[in-house]
Amino acid sequence: MRLQPPAFPDPLKPYNDLLTVIYECIDAEEDIESFEFSDTSLEAFHQSKLEFHHCQFKNCQFLSSGLTHTFFADVIFTGCDLSNLNLSDSTFHRVIFKNCKLLGTDFNACILEECHFTECLGNFMNFSTSKTKHVFFENCPLQNVSFQDCKLKTTQFQQCDLSEADFLHTPLKGIDFTSNTLSRITVSGSQELRGVVVNLFQAAELSKLLGVVIKE
């Protein structure tokens, strides 16, 4: 999938104290823009309605924290740990997550456009009620991930493990799962599966969800 890459029109300002920058920008009523954060962390920090523009995060940790209703545009996360981070009701536009740990990260009710998740550990992520457009998940373990009540528009999965993923009430028409592991997923019935693209092995697996018995 061809995606619009993040744009960085100005040189990035290197900084290793994310918390200080956040507080300074809040006090100045400014967006957090054109920073490169490396080897820094947020711990037990909760804030909403921040805006990050043209930023890079390298080897950063977000521990027991929440950044809800936050706007991210033209941002790259590389080698970061965002496990269990609450990002609900946030917006992501041209954002890359590369080699990140995203165990249980909460993307509930988010909007994601032109986003790329690559080589990320994403088991138990929650995308419930989110809307995605031009989003690419590549080479990611996504076991037990929730896409319940989502609108997945032009969303692609490649070489991902979607075992026990939850797609309840999410139409999967046009999504190609043939290169992925797709077993024991949750759907309400045939409605979500109408128009989905799968291989023969996956079709046999999905038929069990519809009560179909296949004799050899």
N, C-alpha and C positions, 0 to 999 in steps of 0.2 A: 504493500500500500504506500502510495506517495503522499506524504504529509507536508504541510507548511512547516519549515523548521523555525525554531525560536530566533528572533531577531535581536541583535545587539548593536545598535547604532553608535553607542558611545563606549569608550574604554571602561572596563569594570574596576571598581575600587576594591582592592583586597581588604578583607576584614575578618578577624577571628573571634569577634564578640557579637553574636547575633542579638542577644538580649539588649545590649546597650544601644545598638542601632534602632531596634524596634521602639524603645522608650524615647530616644531622641526624635524619631520621626513622628511619634504620637504627639509629643510636646509641641513640635513645630507644625503639626497638622499637615504633614507631607507624606507622599507615598514612599515606599521603600524601593528605590530604583537604582539600577546599575551598580550593584554590589556583587562581589564574589566572596562567599563565606566558606571558610575551610576549617575543618577540625574544631567545630564549635558545637554547642549543644543548648537545648532548651529543656528544662526539667521542672515539672509541675507548674507549667506556665499556661494560662488560659486567656485568650484574647479573641475578640471577634472584629469583623469589618476592617481588617488590614488589607493593604494592596501591595503586592510585589510585582514589579515590572523589570524586565531585562536583568534577571539575577541568576547566579549559579550557586549551587550548594554542593560542596564536595566533602565527603566523609563527615557529615553532620548527623547529630542525634537529636531526636525529639522524644523525650521521655515523659510519660504520664501527662501529656499536654493536649491542648485543644486550640485549633485555629479555625473556628467556625465562621461562616458567612464571609470568607476571605476570598480575594480576587488574585489569581496568579496569571500573569501574561508574559510569555517569552521567558520561561524559566526552565532550568535544567537541574535535576537532582542526580548526582552521581555517587554511588557507594554510600548512600545515606540510610539511616535506620529511622523509619517512620512508623514502626510497629505500634498498633493501638492508638495512633494519633487520631484525634477527632477532627475531621475536616468537613463535617456535614454542612450542607447548604452553601458550599463554596463553588467558585467558578474557575475552571482551568482552560486556558486558551494558549495553544502552542506550547505545551509543557512536555518535557521528556523525563521519565524515570528510568535510570539505567543502573543496573547492578544494585538495586536498592532492596532493603528488607522492609516488606510491607505487610507483615503478619497482623491480621486483624485491623488494619487501617480502615477507618470509617469514612467512606465517600457517600454516605446516605444523602439523597436529595441534592446531589451535585449536578452541575452542567460541565461536560467535558467536550471540548472541540479541538481537533488537530493535536491529539495527545498520543504519545508513544510509551508503552511500558515494555522494556526489553531486559531480559535476563534478571527479572525481579522475583523475589520470593514473596508470593502474594496470597498464600493460603489464608482463608477466613476473612478476606477483605469483604466489605459490605458496600455494594453499590445500589442498594434498594431505592427505588423511586427516582433514580438518576436518569439523566438524558445524555446520550453520547452521540457524537457526530464526527466521523473521520477519526476513529480511535483504533489503535493497533496494539494488540497484546502479542508479544513475540517471545517464545522460549521462556515462558513463565510457569512455575507451579501455581495453579489456581484451585487447589482442592478446597472444597467446602465454601467457595466464594458465593456471595449472594448477589444475583441480578434480579431480584424479585420486583415486579411492577415497574420494570425499566422500559425506556424507549431507546433501542439500540439501532441507530441509523448509520449506515456505512461503517460498521464496526467489524473488525477482522481479528481472528484468533489463528495463530500459527505456532505449531509445536508447543502447545500448552497442555497441561494436565488439568482437566476440568472435572475430575472425579468428584462426585457428590455435590456438584454445583447446583444452586437453586435458581431456576428460571421461571418460577411460578408467576403466571399472568404476564409474561414477557414474550411478545411475538418474536420468533426466530427466523422469519421468512427471509431467504436470501443469504443467510449466514452460512459460510462453508466451514464445517468442523472436521473435514476429512483428514487433516494432518494432526489432529489433536486427540488426546485421550478423553473420551466422553462416556463415562459409566456411572450408573446409579444417580443420575441427575434427578432433580425434582421439577415436575411440571404437573399441571392440573389435568391434562388430557391432550387430545389431538390439536386443540386450538393453537397452543404455542408452537407445535411442531410443523404446522402447515407451511410448506415451502422451504423447510430447512434442508441444507445440503450435507449429506453424510455418506460414508462408504457402506459396503454390505455388512461388515461386522457391526458397525454402529447401528445400522438399521435393525439388525436382529436384536441388539441390546435395547433399543428404544421401543421395539414392538412389545416387549414385556411390560412396559409402562401402560400400554393400551389394552392389556389383557389378551394379546395374541399369543397363541401357542404354536410354535414351529416344530414340525416333526422332521427328523432326519430320514 
